C-alpha cells in the first residue's frame, strides 16, 4: 500500500507531551473529517471517534447487539515540563515520561509557551571535555541535572516562560532507505494507524459488524491515564492496544532479546508488564493475517506497558491484545521503523475490523 508519509511526518513533528496533547488532537480532528459518525473529546482530552456498523455497500447498518471494537492510540510523546527558572535564565525540568539520560546530551529542543515555540538547547551541568577530569567523563548525569539554554537574557527568559510550559525534542522526520526516522514515532505511529486503517476500511466499502471506536488517548507515557478513562466510558468488547515495540535487532543486543525484527511484519503483542493478550483473540487475528498474507511476528516485551491493558481491565473487562510496530532506538530522537512493518500493521487492522464479529 502507498503510505501517507506527509501525515506521519506532521504527526511526529507536532509537539505534545503527556497532558498537553491538544495540538496533536487538533491535527487528528482535521484529518478525520467525515470518517466517523461521531467525534468527541472527553474530560481527559482523549478523542473518542465512533463508526457504526456498515453493510456491504458501506452504508450504516443496524446490527443487533453489535460488539464494540476499540483501538487505543496514544497521542503523547515523552518530554519535560519547566519546573523552575534560575536567576541566570537557565530552565530546569521535570520529566514527563521515561528517559535514558545517555541519549539526552547536547540536544536541540523546542520550548513551548503561551506566546509560541522557541528553539533552545539542552545539556547537563558540569565541565566540558576540555577541562573535565577522568572521573567527570565517566559520569552519567541524572535527568534532574539537565537544563535548557534559550540563548536569551535572564530577564527575557523569565518574561517569556513560566513553570508548567513544556519542552520536546526538536528534530525533523526523515526517510532513510526503507525506514522512517523521527522523534515521537512512539506513538504517533499509532495515531497514523488509527486514521489510515479506518480510511482503508471505509475506502473498500467493506461491511463490518462491530461498532468501531478509535480512541486517541492522552497521558499513556505516565501510566495509561487517558486510556483508562476512555475505555471505562466506551466499555469495549474487544480492545486493540496500538503502539510501537522494541526492535533490538541491532549490534550489542543478543538475538534472543531482539523482541521484534525490522522487515518481518507487524508484531502480535503477546505480553508486557501491564497485560497479557487474550489467547483466542490473538489466534483469530493471526488467522486473518495468514489468510490475507500479511506478514507478522509475535513479540513479548520484558518491561513496559501499553493502552491495551486499559481496554482489557475497563469496567467488566474486554478481550484485548496489542498490535505493534517494531521500533529501533525507542525514546530517542532517532526512533526508526520499517515501512513494510507499518504497512502490514495498517493492513491487519483494516482486515480485522472488517472480519471480527
N, C-alpha and C positions, 0 to 999 in steps of 0.2 A: 504494500500500500504506500501511496505518496504521503509523506509526513508533513504536517503543518508546522514547519520549523519556525516560522515567524512567531506563531502563537507561543511556542515553547520558550523561545528567546525572550519574548516580552514578559511572560510569567516569571521566568527566572530572574530577570533584571529588576523587576519592581520590588521595592523594599517592603518587608512585612514580618516583624518579629512576633513572638507569642504575645497576644494582647493588642497588637497593632496591625491587624491583617486587613484593615479597611480598604487599602489601595488595591490589594490583590482581589478582594471581594468585588470591588467596583469594576475591575477589568473583566472578571469572570461574568458578572451580571450583564455587561455589554455584549460579551461573546455568545451568550446562550439565549439571546432573544428569540422567541418562537420555538425553542427546542423542548420546553417543558410546559405542562398545563398550569402549574403554579410555582411561584418562587417567593420565598420569604426569608427574612433574617431573624434568627432567634435572639434571645437575651444575651447569649454568649458571643454573638457575632458570627455564628456559623450560618452559611447559606444553605437552605433546605429546598431542594428542587424536586418536584414530583411530576412523573409522567404516567398517565393512566394506562391500563392495558389497551392493546391495539389488536385489530383484526388483520387479516392477510393483506388488505389494501392500505394498511397504515392508519385507518380511521379508528377513533376511540371506540372501544367495545366494552360493554358491561360484562364483567366476569364475576360470577357468584363466589363469594369467599376468596377473592383474589389474594394470593400471598404477596407480601411486601418484601422486595429485594432491595437492599440498601448498599450503596457504595459509599465508603467513607474515605475522603481525600483531604488531608490536612493542608492548610494554606500557609502556615507559619514556617519560617526559617530560623535557625539559631542566630542569635545576635546579642546585643547588650542594651541596657538602659543606663543613662547617665545617673550616677549616684552622688557625685559631688564635683565641684569645680574649684580648684585651689587658687590661691592669691596670684600665682604666676600665669593663670589661664589654661592650665592643663586639665583635661577632663578625665575623671576616673569613673570606673564602670562596674555595673552589676550584671553578671551573665544571665541570659535567658536561653537556656539550653546547654548541652554538654560540649565542652571544648577540650581538645588536646592541645595544650599550650605550645607544644613543639611546632605546631602549624600556624602560630599567631605572630611570629616575628616579622617585623618590617612590612606590615600590611597597609595597603591603601583602603580607606574606609569612607563611608558616607554617614554623616551625622544628620539625622532627620529631625528638624524643629518645626514649629508652627509657621515660621517665615520661609521655610524652604529646605532644600537638601544642600549640605556643604561638604565638599571634599576635604579629607584630612588624612593623617597617617597615624598608625598605632604601633607602639613599641613598648617593651618592658623597661622599667627603670634600671639603672646600672651603668657601668663603664663600657664604652665601645671597645672593640677588639684591640685597638692600638695601645690602650692603657689598662686592659684587663689582665688580671693575674691568671695563672693556670687554673686555679680553683674557680674563679669567676666564669671562665669559659665552659666549665663542666656543668654549671648550674642550669637547671630548667626552671624558669620562673613559674610562680602560681598565677592564676588568672587575675588575682587582685593586684598584681604588680604591673599590669599593663595600663597604659594611659594613652589618650588621644591628643595629638597636637594639631590644631587647626591652622596654625600659622598667623593667627590674629593676635592683636594686643589683648592683654588680660581683660581690660575694661570692655572691649567689644565682645569677647567670649561670654562674659557674664551678662551682657545685654542681649545677646543673640540666643543663648541656650539656657535651659533650666533642667533641674532634676526631673527625670521622667521622660525626657527626649530620648530617642533611641539611635542605635548605631548598627549598621550592617557592613559586611564586606563589599568592596567596590571593584568588581571585576566583570568584564563582559562575557557574554555567551559566545562560544566559538564552536566551529566544526573542524575536527582534525581526522583525516582518514575516514573510518567507518564509525566515528564516535562523535558524541556531543559532550562538551565540557563547559561547566559553569559552576558558580556558587548557586546554592538553593535548588539544585536538582532534587534534593531532599527538602520539600516534597512537591515541588511544582510539577514534577513528572506525574504525580497522581492527579493534580488539578487538570493537567493536559489530558490525561486518560479519562477522567470523569466527563470531560467535554467531548473529546473526539470519539470515544466509544459509543456515546449516545447519538452523536451525529451520524456515525456509521450505521447504527441500528435504524435510525429514522430515515436515512437515505435509501436503505434497502427496502423500506416499507414492509419489513418483516413483522409478523404477528408476535406479540409477547403477552403471555397470560398473567405475568406478575405486574403489580404496580412497581415502577422503578423509582427509587428515591436516591438522588445523588446529594450527599451532604459534603459541602466544602467546609471543613471544620477548623476550629481555632485551638491554639494552645496545646497542640499534641506534644511538642518538644519539652513541655514542662509537666507532663502527666496525663495526656489524652483527655484534657478537660472538656474541650468543646464537643468531642465525640461522645463523651459520657452523657451530656445533657441532650444532645441531638438524638442519640439512639434511644434514650429513655422516652423522648417525646414521640418518636416515629414508631417504636416497638416493632422492629423488623422481624420477619420470619427467617430471613436469610441475610447475612451480612458479609460483604467483601471489604476487608481492610486493604486499601490500595496504597502502596508505599514503595520505597526503594529497599534494597537489602544489600548486604556486603557482597562485593566481588573481590575476593582476596587472591585472585589468580595472577599474582604479581610476585616479583623476586622478594625473598625474605620471609615468605609465609609457606609453611608446609602444605602440600596439596590437600591433605585431609582437613585443613582448616579454611579452605577456599570459600566455603558457604555457597557461592554460585560462580559460574564461569561465563565470561562475556561470549556472546555469539551462540550460546546453547538454548536461547529462548527465554520466555518469561519464567519466573520461579513460582512454583506451587509452595507457598509458605506453610510449613508444617507446624513449627513450634518456635517460641521465643520465651522470654521471661514473663510475658504478660498473658499469653494464652496458648492453647493447643487447638489447632484447626480441627473442625468436625471431620471425622473419617469418611462418612458417607458422602458429604458434600464435596470433599476433596476428590474422591474417586469419580464422582459424577462429572466434575469439571475436567478431570484428567481424561475421561472417556470422550468428552466433547472435543478436547484438543486433539486427541488421536484421530477421531473421525474427520475433523476439519484439516488435519495435517498441519497443526500449529505447533511449532517447536517449543518444548518446555523442559524444565528440570525441576527437581524437588530441592528444597532448602530448609535447613534448621539454623536459626541464629542463636548462638550461645548466650547472649545477653542483649537486653533492649526490649522494646515493646512497640506496639502499633495499634491503630484505631480499631482493628478487627476485634480486639479484646473488649472494647466498649460495646460493640454490637452484640457480642456473644453473651455479655453479662447484663444487658439492659433489661429492666422490668423482669418478665418471666424467662428471659433468655432467648437466644436465637442460634440457629446453625450458622457458624461463621468460619471463615477461612481467610487467608491472605493471598493476594495476587501482587507479586512484587517484580521489580526490575533491578537486576544486579548492577551495583554501582561501585566503581573503584574510588578510593580516596574520600570516603564519606566524611562529612563535617569539615571540609576544606573548601578552598576556592577553586580546586581542580577536580571536583566531582565529575566522574566520567561514566557515561552509559553507552551501550552499543545500539545503533539504530535498529538493527534487526530484532533485538530483545524488546525494544519499545513498541515496534510494530506488532510483535507477537502478543504482547500484553493487551494492546488495543483490540486485536482480533479476537482473543479469547473472551474478553469482557463483552463485546458485542454479541458473540455467539452464545455465551452463557445467558445473557439477559433474554435472548430470543428463545432459548430452549428449556430453561428451568421452569417448572410448573409449580 
